[in-house]
Amino acid sequence: MNTVFPNKKGLRGTIAIPADKSLSHRAVMLLSLAKGKAVIKNFSSAEDPKSTLNLFANLGVDYKYINEKTLEINSCEGLRCADIPLDCGNSGTTMRLASGILCAQNFNSVLTGDESLSKRPMKRIIEPLELMGARITSENGCAPLYIRGGKLHSVNYISKLASAQVKSAVLLAGIQTDGETIFTESYKSRNHTELMLKYLDADIETADNKTVVRKSQLIPKDIEIAGDISSAAFFIAAALIVPNSDIVIKNVGLNPTRTGVIDVVKQMGGNLEIIDMREISGEPVGDLRVCYSPDMKGAEIKGDIIPRLIDEIPVIAVLASQAEGKTVVRDAQDLRNKESDRISALCNELKKTGIEIKELSDGFEIIGKNKISGGCELDSHKDHRLAMSFYVAGLAAEEEINIKDFDCINISLPEFLPLISSLMY
Ligand code: S3P
C-alpha cells in the first residue's frame, strides 16, 4: 500500500529517466545470440529485464556487472539446455521473444511465468512459430510453454495484430532459418528489434509495415540503452495536470514507433517541448520540458496511433480527465490482455475518484474536466502501469489516495518514488 498526497506547490526540477524496458530485454537477447563479449550501458534495474537476464544466464550466457548499470554479456559458448524451467516472472516480452529464440535451438525448454503471465495469451506467437515448424505445447494457449527445439523454416506471415512481441518472436526465429522470413503487420508496432538487429549487422530490411530477415550471425557490439518513454509518460502527465509544474526529463527514447503519447499531448494542447534530439546506439533520444497546462482539450485516440502509445493509455486516461470535453480511446482491445485487463480495471478504479469514465469493448470515453476527489483506495491489480497512473491522479486530487499493491511498480520503474520526490520541494 502507498498513500499519495495532493501536490499543491507543483513539480519542479530535472530528472533523467531510467533505461527503456523494451530495449533492455532486446539487448540481452540479441547479445546472447551474438557469440562474443559486449557491454550494455544503462541497463534497466527493473524486474522484467532482470527476468530476461536470469533466463539467458540459465541458458549458459555469462554476465557480470561492471558497475550498477553497466553489464558485460559473454555469449562465446552459445546457448545450452537449461536443466530447470525458465521463469519469465511477470514479463510477456521475455516469454514471447524468448520463445522465438528457443524453438530454433537443438534442445528443449520450458517457459513459466507468474500468475498474471500464466493467464496471458500465447497463441499469438505459437501460431506463427508453428508455421515455421516450431513444436510448442501450452496449457490452452497459455504458459507454461513446453518448447521442443529443432530446425525451423522461413515464413511469410501477415499478422492480424500490431504486436511488437509477435513480430519480434517471428524475426528472432527467422534469423535462425535458411530462407527469407517476411513479417507484415496491420499497423506499425515498436521497431526496436529491427533497429537492434540492424545495429548488430543482421540481414534485415524494413519498408512501411513489412520486415524481411534472412539467416544472420549477429556481431557483438556495445549497446547503450535510451531512457524509457513509457516511464517518462507518468512524469509528463503529472507535470501537465499539477498546477505550477515545470520539469525537464532528460534522456527520453523518442523512437517514432513509441511517441504517440507526445503526439496526443500536443493535440490536446499540452505544453511540451523537445529540447535536444540526438542518437544512442541507433535509437533517437531527446530531453523534454513539460509545464502545467490548464487549457488542454479532449482528443480522439484510435487506429494506427494505438500501438505507438499502448502502454501509456492508463496515464493518458488520467490526463484526459483534466482536459476540457470528451476523450475517446478505441481500437485498444488488446489492453485487456496486458498485466491486468487494463480497460476494466482502469475504468472501475478511476470511477472511485470521481472521474467520469465509460468502459467500451475496445477502449473508453472520458468526460473532462472534473475534480479528482480522492479520499479513496484504488486497487492497482498488481499492474505497474495502473499503480503509477493512480499515483499521478493522486497528485492532482483533492484528498489523498491509497494505492493497493503499489510495490508492483518494481516491474518497470523501481526509481519512481525517488524520482517524483526529487521534483517536490
Ligand atoms: C512490448 C510490446 C508491447 C508492449 C509491451 C512491451 C515489447 O506489447 O505493450 O509492454 O517490448 O515488445 P505488444 O507487442 O504485445 O503490443
Residues whose N, C-alpha, C, O or C-beta is under 5 A from the ligand:
A	BS01	S3P	S22 T93 A162 S163 A164 Q165 V166 I310 D311
